[in-house]
Amino acid sequence: MKVTEIYVYPVKSLGGIALPAAELDAQGIRYDRRFMLMTTKRSKTGALHKMQLSSFPECALFSQEFAAGEATAAGDSQKKKSTSTKSKATGDVGDSVLIHYHPPESKLDGAAVDRTGAEKHRIIMSPVQHPPLRVPLNPPIRTLKSLDVNLHGSPARGYRMGDPYDAWFSACFGFDVVLVYIGDGQRKVLGETLKTGVKVRNQKREPKAATTTTPWAALVSFLVSAWLSLLAVLGIRKKAPPEQDEPWLAFSDCAPFLVTSQSSLRNVRARMSEGVDVPMYKFRPNIVVDGDGEAEWAEDYWGELTVRPLSKMDPTASSVSEVPSLTASSSRSSRASSPAELDGAEDGASSPVGAGSGPVRLVLTSNCTRCTSLNVDYKTGARAAGELGEVLGRLAKDRRVDRGNKYSPVFGRYAFLDPQGSEGGGEGEGDDKDEDIVRIAVGDAVAVTRRNAERTVWDWPDL
């Protein structure tokens, strides 16, 4: 199999960005779901709650793209240059995400045109009729007001981006909306099935080496530990992050990654009438594989995938037309690279995006059960007309296969990065090098390296 599509969603629930390659860490694709929209609308208590496509289909009317330049809540008028976030895996993604709002229109030029081939899988957005919004990818949390956030019963501390950002989204939606940044907040993974697989894998790969401890070394270790504990009590030292074998989340629902297969998508499309095509972007995946050599729904039993870069990319592995454009206009970060841009390893040329230097291992821990977001029309921000508004129901006929969530159909698998089974290393040298960063690219080879005997059972509490 091969990786055919990669998506990132900086602001949760808005349109995704298709990438030719990406950097990954334990919390997902870099910058994935670091922001979330909240509102008091439809709240019985007046408390802020999350905005997701299933409840607020208008979220589909927003597209995102990475951009360079000074972030400003006033729109895209500032062109001042600033230091951008460079990445060998994603190219120059910039230091901010540019968000466009596309008001729904019933008479768009080309909207009713009968498109064929790859164009069926592209979202034709309406012209932008509202100044775009720049959101900094790494805002300084010391200047932001903290906010307690509870997503699916897993609480964390977040940060309000501020009135200008809230006002922009509120004007687009027509009701009060708040933009929240995860910052240094960490959400616990609640489902034991979801996290146990990762903990077990990490423990297996980290056997404790036999050591001989001298009395002097033991004393020094005790004094250092006591000193750090005292600093933590006094509030001088920040609370230590969770143990390495305890996974945590940003604003992803239940896991850092969602993996889907085009083989199973073909099964979904076969449930529709001829000419009615269901695009993959409706399933909001992070990593899409072609499923070659695997049967439909084989991913239900996948326990582990290993992604390896190809020294020479197969020219048929990817095509620009296969990746849908979710941004208002073409940009370097949102289009698929051509085969010529992704190969070059054997020719001695350096790729502009750069695949990973070693294997990337993903532990697939649970099924992804589906909701009414599958029925949303991204052009209207409402339930789609006709058969495209019935995707969830047609999938539910025989895909309610998870005993832990028996009323919802399954499509795709949640996954965690196994850092002990992945090789890569971030940019930089010496102490500045981030060893937790690994890379994947469209065209990378994918192998199923562990299969489960039975389907996993969903056990996230109250979800």
N, C-alpha and C positions, 0 to 999 in steps of 0.2 A: 504494500500500500504506500501511498504518498500523502503528504500534507497538500491540500488543494486551496484552502482558504484560512486566513487568520483574521480575527476581529478583536477590536478593543473598544470599550465603552467608557470613556473618562467620566461622563455624567451618567449615572445609572438610569436606565429606562429610555434614554434618548437614542436616536439612530446611531449605529456603530460606524467605526472606521475600519475599512479593509486594508490590511497591511501586507506587504510582500515578505516581511520578516519581522521578528519581534524578540525582545528580551523578556525572560521569565525569571521570577523569583518565587518564593514560597507563597506569596499573596496573589499570584496571578501574573498576567501580562503587565508589563510596566505601565502604570497609570490607569489600569482597568478599574472602573467603578470606585474611584477615589472621591467622587462627589455624588450627592443624592438630593433630589428635590423632596420637600415636605410641605404639607398644607394642613390647615384646620378644616378645610371644606369637607363636608359629610362626616365630621367628627361630632359625636354626641356629647363629648365632654369639653370640646374646644381645644383639645390637645393636638399638637402637631403629629402627623403620621406620614408614613412613606407614600410616595407617588409611584405607582407602577402601571405598566401598560394595561394590565387586566382591569384596573379600576379607572385609569385615566388614559384612554386611548389617544388623547390629544398629544401625548408625549411623542408619538410617531411623527409628528410634524416638525420635529427638530433634527437637524443634521449636525454633525461635528467633524472638525478637521484640526489636525495639529498645525500650529502656526508659530512663526517667530515674530518678535516685536514686543513692545511694552504692553502688558496686559492692562486693560482699562474697561471699567464697567460702562463707560459712555459709548461703547461701540468700537468700530475699527478705524477711527479717525487718526489715532496716533500711529505714526510710522517710525518712531524712534527705534533705532537698532539696540538690541540688548544681547547679552550672552545667551546663546541657545543651548538647549540640552542635546548634545550630540550623541548618537548611538550608532555603532557599526552595524547593529542588527536592524534598526529601523530607519537608518539615514538620519538626517537632521530633522527631528520631530519638533523642534522649536521649544519655547519655554511656556507656551500657553495652548489652550484649546479654544478654537473659534467656533462659536455656536450660531447657527442660522435658524431662523424661524420661517417656515413656509406656510402661509395661510392657506387653508383648503379652498380650492376653486373648482367649480363644476364645469367650466369651459376653458380648459387649458389647451394651448396649442400643442397638438401631438398626443394629448392624453387619451383620445379615443382612437388613435391610429392603431391598426392591427399590426402589432410588432411580432417578429418571428425570431427564432434562433436565440442568440445570447441576449438580445435586447429585451426578451421577456423577463430576464432576471435582474434588470436594472430598475431602480426606482427613479421615475421621472418626477422630480419635485417641482412644485410651483415656484415662480420667480420670487426671490426674497423681497418682501415688502416691509421689512423692519430692520433697523440697523443691527448688525451682528454684535455679539457679545464676546469679548475676550476674557477668559478665566485663566489665571496663572496656575500652572501645574503644581508648583511648590510654594503656595502662599505662606508667609511667616505667621505661624500660629500665635506667636506672642502678641500680635496686634488684633487677634480675633476673639470674639466672645464665645466661650464654651457652651455646649448644649448637650444634654443627655439624650441619646438616641437609642431606641429599641427596635431592632429589625428582626422579625421572626423569633422573638423571645430571647435574642442574644443582644444584650445592651453594650453600649460603648460610649465613650465621650467623643463628641464631634465638635465642629466649630462653624459658626455662622459666618458666611463670607461677607455679609454686610448689606446695608440698605440698597445701594445701587444695583447689586446683582439681584436682590429680591424684587426690586421694582421692575427690572427688565423682564424677568419671567412672569411676574404678576400681570404686566401689561399684555403679554402674549396669551396667557391662559384666560385672563378675564376674572381672576380671583387671586387672593393672597397666596403667594408661594415663597418658600424660603430655600435658599441654596446652602447645603451643608457640606463641609469638608471633613474627611475622616482624620486627617492629621496624624497624630500619634495614637489615636484610638485603636483598640483591638477587640474584635468580637470573638467570643469563644465558639468553637464548633460543638454543637450540642448533640448531634446524633452519634451514638457510639459506633455504628456501622461506618459512618462517614470518616471518623478519625482513627479508628482502631487499626485499619489497614496501614495507615501511614506510620503510626507509632510502632507497630510490630516490625515493619520493614526497617525503620531507623534503628531499632534496638538490635536487629539481626546484623546490621551493617556496622555497628559500633561496639564490637566486643571490647571490654576493658582490658587493657594490657596489664600484665603482671608487673607490679612495681615494688621496690623496696623503700620504705619510708623510714628515715632516721628520726630520732626524737627531736632533733633541732628543726628539721623540715616540718614536722607535725606542729611544733610550737609556732613557727612562723605562719603556717597556714591558718592556725586557729586565731592568731592575733589579727591577721588581715581580714578574715571573715567577720570577726567581732567588730573591727573598725568600720567595715562597710555596712554592717547591720546598724551600728550606731548612727552613721550618716543618714541612712534611710529613715530611721525613726525621727531624726531631727528635721527631715525634709530637705537636707542638703543634697542628697543623692537621689536621682529619680528612681522610681520603682523598676526593678529589673524586668526585662521582657519575659514572656512565658518560656518554659523549657523548650529546647529544640524539638523534642518529640511531641510537644503539644501544639498542633496547628491552630492558627487563628486567621480571621478574615477581616477584610476591609468592608466595603458595602456589597460584595458579592452575596447572593442569597445564602447558599449553604456550602459552597466550595469555591476554591480559587479559579477552577477551569471547568468549562463545559465542552465535551468532545462529542461531535456528531459524525455520522457516516452518510455519504452520498448514496451508498447502496440502499440504505433504508429510506432515504428521501425518494428514491425511485418507486418504492412501494407506496408511499403516501401519494405521489403523483398519479399512480395507477388507479387510485380510488376516485379520481375526478374524471369528468367527461373529457373527451378529446379537445385539446386546445386550452384547457384550464390547467395552468402550471403553478405549482406551489414553490416559491423560492426559498432557499435555505435561510436567508436572513430573517425570516419570520421566526425561526427557532432560536435566534440570538446566541449562536455558539461562539466560543473562543477559537477552537481548533476544529477544522473540518478535514476528514480523511476521505479518500475516494472509495474505500471499501473494496478495492479490487482483490479478488481471491477470497473474499468473505461473503457469506450469505446475508440476505436481508435479516436485520435484527440480531446478527451475530454479536454485536457490541453488548447485548444484555449480559453476556457471560465474560466479557473482557475484564481481567483483573489488573493487567499491567500492559502498558505500551512503551516501546522504546523507539525514540525518534533519532535518526542518524542523518547527518548531512551527506549529500552525494558529492563525490569528487568531480563528477561530470554530470550535470543535470540532463535528464532525458528531455529532448525538445518537446515531447508530447506531454510532459508532466504538468504543465500549467499553461494557461492562455489568458491574456489580458481580458478577453471578453467573458471569461468564466466567473470573474469576481465582480459582484454588483457594486456600483458606485453609490455610496450613501451620503456623499457630501454635495454641497450646493454647486461646487465647481471642481474640476479636476485638480488634484494636488499630489505632491510627491508621496505623501504618506497614505493616501487613500486608493491608489491604483495598484494593480498587480504588476510586478516586474516581468519583463520579457525574459525568455530563457537566456538570452545573451547577457542580461544584467545579473542573473543569478549564478551563472557558471563562471569559469575562469580559473578554477583551482588547478587544473592540469596544464593550463596555458601559462601559469605564472602570473596571471593578472589578478588584481585584488578586486573583489566584488564590492559594489557600492553599498550593499546591505550586509554582506558577510554572514555566512551560516555559522552554526556553532562549531567549536573545535572538538567536541566529543559527544557521546550519546546523552540524550535527555530522557529520563525515565519518569513516566507518569503513572501513578497508582490510581486506578479507577475504583471508587469505593461505593458508589450508589447510583441508582437510576435518577433521571430527571423527569419528574411527572409534570404534565402540562396543564395550562390554564387557558382562559379565553383570549390571551394575547395573540394566540395563533390565528384568530379570526379578524385581527385589525387590518384595515387598509391604510397603508403608510401615506397615501396621497390625500385621504380625507380625514384622517384622525378619528375614525369611527369604525364600527363593524363593517366589514366588506360586504358588498352586495353579491348575491348569487352563491355559487359553490365555495368561493374563497372565504365566505363568512361561515362555512360549515366544516372547516378543517378539523377543529377539535372534536366535533361529534363523529366525524367519519373515522378519525383515529381511535376514538374510544370504543368502537365496535369490537375490536379484538386486541387492543393494546393496553388494556388495564391488567397488566401482568405483575404488578408489584403488590404483594399481600399487605405491605405496610401502608399503602395508599391506594386502596383497591378501586376508588371511584375516579381516578385520574389516569389518563393514558401516558405511556412512557415513550419518550423519544430522546435519546442521547444519554451520556453518562457523566456524572460529576467526577472530577479528578483533582489530585494533589500532586505537587512536584515532590519527587523523592530526591532530596539533595545529595544523599550518600550514593545514589545510583546515577547521578548526572555529572557530567564534566563540562566545564566552560570557563567560568571566571570572568568577572567584569572588566571594564577598562581601567587603566591606571597601572601604576607600578608600586611595588613595595607595600607600605601600609595603606596606600590609597586604593589599592585594588580590591574590588568587591567580588569575593569568591562565590557569593551566593547567586550571581547572575549567570544564567545559561541562555542559549539562543536557539531558535528554530527558524526555518524559512519555508516558504511555499516551494514544493518540490522535494523536500527532505523525505527520506525513506522512513516508513513506519512499520514496526513488527509487533505482533501480539506476543509478548514474552511470558504471560501467565493468563490462564483461563480458569474461571470458577466452575465448579461442578454444578452449582445451582445459581439462580438469580439472587442477587442481594435483596434484602428487605429494608424498606424505608423506615427509619426510626427517629427522625428529628421530632422532638416533642411538639404536639399541637400544630403541626403543619402538614 
